[in-house]
Amino acid sequence: MITGETKFIDWGVFLVLGIFIGSYIAARGSREFKWRLPDKITIRNSAIGGICMGFGASVAGGCSIGNGLVETATMTWQGWIALASMIVGVWTMSHFIFVRPMKKVHQQSAKVKQQTQIV
């Protein structure tokens, strides 16, 4: 787009632009538009996740759709390893991000409940 060469302007460019413009119009129309910045922890986690995804895509030779869906459909062993690795990775991080904190909350609420029953 910047160079002026029209061969780089295709449907993908308009798709990305349409996502931004459409979401802006929808947010303004529903009166929910507001500039927001995430907290520092979210920015850090997003940056680390993006770097890991970029590294993984370069090592795997493509994106998760290509490796997880297309390669498994063609029954290649690389696709199945990629898919299994994605499942294990998602499960592991879901455990650390969601399950462990919820277990702590349940344990704390059980302690409080136990203490209130004693008193």
N, C-alpha and C positions, 0 to 999 in steps of 0.2 A: 504494500500500500504506500509506503513512504517513497520508494524508488520511482513510482509511476508506471512500472511495468504491469500491464493488465493480466499477465499470465499468473500472477500470484493472487489475484482477486478471484476467488471462486466461491462456491456455496459454503465452504467451511468458514471463510471470513465473515460472510453474512450471517451464518449461524451464530458465531460468537458475538458479533455486534447485536444481533437480535435478542440474544439472551440478556445482555446488559440493558438494552433499550426497553425490552418488554418487562423486565423486572422493575425497572425504574417507573414505567407507566403504571404498572399494577400497584406498586407501593404508594405512589402519589394518589392514585384513584381511590385507594382504601384508606387514605390519610394515615398511613403507617410509616411513611418515609422518614428516616432519621439517620444521620451520620453516626456510626458507632465504630469504636475500636475495641477489639478483644483485649483481655488482660495479658500481661507479659507471659504468663505460663502457657496460655493458649497459643500465643505467637511462637513461643519456643517449641512447643510440641508440634505445631503445624510445620515449622521449618525443619525440624528433625525428621518428621514423617515424610515430607517432600523429598528431602535428601535421600532417605532410605528407599523411597519408591523410585527415584531416578537411578540410584545405584542398582536396584533390583532389576529395573527395566533394561539397563545397559548390560548387566550380566546375563539376564535371561534372553536377550536378543529380541525384546519386544514388550508390549504391554500385557496386562493381565487378561484382557479379552482375547488377545491372540494366543497366549499360552494356555490359559485356563479353559477356554471354550472351543476355539478352533482346533487346537492341537489334540484335545481329548476327543473331539468329533472324528478326527482322522486316525485316532487310536495310536498316537505316537507315545512312546514311553516318557519323552521329555514333557509332554503336556500333562500326563498324569502325575509326574513328580511335581510340576509347577502347581497344579491344582491342590494336591495334598499339602504342599508347603504353604499355600495361601490359607487353606482351612486351618492348619495348625497355628499359623501366625495370627489369624483373626481370633481363634479361640484363646490363645495365650494372652494377647493384649486385652481381649474382652474380660478375661479373668482378672487381670491386674487393674483395669480401669473401672469395671462395674461390680464384679462379684466380691472381691476382697473388701472394698469400701462398704458394700451392703452387709457383709458378714459382721464387720465391726459395728455398724449401726445396730444390727439385731442383737449383738452381744451386749452393747451398752444399754439398749432398751430393756433387755432381759435382766441386767443387773439392777437397773432403776426399779423395775417391776418387783424384783425380789426384795429390794430394800424397803419399798413401800409396803409390802406384805408383812415384813418383820415388824415394822413400826406400828 
